[in-house]
Amino acid sequence: MKNKSLKKIYNKIYAKGERKHYSSILFSGDRVPLAKREVLKEINWRGKNVLDAGCGTGEIAFLIAKDGAKKVLGIDYSKEAILEAKKLHSRPNLSYECADLRKIKGKFDIIVSLGTLEHLDDPFSALKNLRAKLNPGGHLIITCPNWTNPRGYILMALLYLYRAKITLADLHYLTPTDFEGWAKELKMKLSWRTTEQEWGHGAKMILDFKKRLPKVVKSNKKKIEEFIVWLEKSAIPLEKNTKSSGAVGLYHFRK
Ligand SMILES: C[S@@+](CC[C@H](N)C(=O)[O-])C[C@H]1O[C@@H](n2cnc3c(N)ncnc32)[C@H](O)[C@@H]1O
């Protein structure tokens, strides 16, 4: 699958309502998902000119604009996402554009891109392109699913050993090792950590498997149920603050 063909899937998800699609694993009530709250804390946004590349319905773009950024531009190639963003998250210092993030114009102090890099055909060239849009001293803040945890190892085994379709739209399964290599090539300083620990190895992981596995391993309903029962009885979460064990990676590049 290619990034171009994912646009249709995204338009459908946003037309139906994103929260209905992603259900309770990511969203608990009206709360902002944990990874987004972590991104908000990552840097001082005051007075900055910010781009949100792959903004979806504009949740983080709105919060950054509210946190004192001078200007925030959210772009997304899904027209349904931009329609929703304009409806749900508007502010005077926030604007939106329906565009491909690989073709953006302008320069920014901070670029954020959450849960998007893994959907692109060539994540490294997209990163390189985003770096070129940074002002001197600029920051690039990326999040994407992380697989170096029990949840990730199980899903990676299904992907590699059985070619199972473990996600709907991910074209790449990125880890801190990829980002460290890219930071070297881009000659940028990188700091990283992971968040969503419970999703990586705790109760949220089991909830995720309950929903995901019947779609991934279609013919084995009973075996899946037995596996879930075993996990519920036996799984012991890792230490909370292991750097690499969260289900979402947060990567902060400095130019
Ligand atoms: C998983 S969603 C994340 C949305 C948002 N950043 C968030 O965290 O809520 C990925 C987003 O990337 C957008 N996207 C994927 N490829 C893109 C591209 N080439 N140009 C612009 N947006 C893209 C999709 O339309 C989708 O809204």
The ligand as an ORCA input file, in Angstrom:
! r2SCAN-3c Opt
* xyz 0 1
  C      -3.014      8.931     12.686
  S      -3.509     10.428     11.977
  C      -2.891     11.590     13.150
  C      -3.617     12.891     13.138
  C      -3.159     13.923     14.160
  N      -1.759     14.289     13.980
  C      -3.385     13.414     15.557
  O      -2.394     13.014     16.196
  O      -4.527     13.394     16.019
  C      -2.402     10.676     10.578
  C      -2.760     11.912      9.772
  O      -1.789     12.106      8.752
  C      -2.435     12.577      7.590
  N      -1.539     12.325      6.449
  C      -1.053     11.136      6.021
  N      -0.259     11.307      4.963
  C      -0.220     12.655      4.704
  C       0.424     13.464      3.729
  N       1.208     12.932      2.789
  N       0.251     14.810      3.770
  C      -0.550     15.363      4.720
  N      -1.210     14.657      5.659
  C      -1.037     13.298      5.669
  C      -3.741     11.766      7.577
  O      -4.732     12.332      6.787
  C      -4.101     11.761      9.060
  O      -4.908     12.874      9.397
*
